[in-house]
Amino acid sequence: MTEMGDPAGQSEFGAHRPISDRGHPPESTLYSLLARLRLALTSPFNARTVWRLHRQIEYQSGLLRQAEAAIAGAEIFERASVAARMGFWQCELPSERLTWSDGTYDLFGLQRRSGIVRSEILKGYSEESLARLGRVRGNAIEAGSGFGLDAEIRIPEVGTRWIRVSATVERRNGEPIRLFGIKQESAFQKSQLYDSIEKS
């Protein structure tokens, strides 16, 4: 049947069509697929239409497999980062809205997925660490660079903890739009832990 090798079908549903097609997100592709399937079921049998549906089903299945693999990989990465006592974070600019991974919540002794406000989080920093954070953060935003520093934080029911804050600045059209990076237990905190173990 000549329709099975139709060039037009290849151009629309070709095997080499990029999976990460930003112009056609998975949701719109799925709706399109359902619409075509409904049309095929209510119309006279057409081999070309069925062939095109088959190709689009294969394409959609590929998207779903990639999404499942990405979710599984993210979950493994999250568990590994928690075990390593580290977490990821981002701060949108200028709103200063925070987004944390589970590991970051754990470092600050907070319940995971709880609401966080930057002004409240900063109250947990020691006065010296807060002043140093303000300086390096402001310089990084102005220069569009990154920064790293060790900071002392105070956690209810835990006490004092030292963390390492690493960040970079994302810019759009020359304007800073967010800070993002890693927070982790600092080497200073680990050395204190080892000292206490040796003394005991």
C-alpha positions, 0 to 999 in steps of 0.5 A: 500500500503506497500510503505506508511510505508516504513522504507527507506522513514522514514529515509530520510524524517522522521517526527523527522528530525531536522528542523535546519539541517545545512548540508541542508540549506532551499535553497538546500532543495528547489532545491532538492524538485523542482528536485524531483517534476520535475522527478515525473511529467515526470516519470510514476506514482510511489506512493512511489515517490509521498509519499516522495515528500509529506513528503518533502513538509511538511518539507519545509513548516515547515521551511518556517513557522519557518522563518516567525515566526523568522522574525516577532519576530525580527521585534517586538523586534526591535520596542521594543528596539527603544522604549526603546532607545537602540540598538544592535551592533557588530564589526568584528575583526580585520576589525572593520566593524560595524553592527548596529540595528535601535535603535543604529542609533537613539542613535547617531542621524544618518540615519538608514541603512546609511554607518558607519565607526568606525573611524568616529563614534569615532570622536563623543565621548568626549576625556575622554570617548574615552580614557576610551573606548580604555582602557576597550575595549583593555583589554576585547579583550585581556582577552576575557571578556566583558565590560560596561561603560558610554560614552559621545557623541556629536550629531549634532543638538542634543548636548551632550548625555550619552550612556551606552555601554555593550559588550562581546567578541566572540572568535574562536580557542582562537582568538577574532573575534568580539565584540557585545552588546548593546548601550542604553541611560544611567541612567545619561542621564535619570537623567539629563532629569528628572532634566530639567523637574523638573526645568521647 
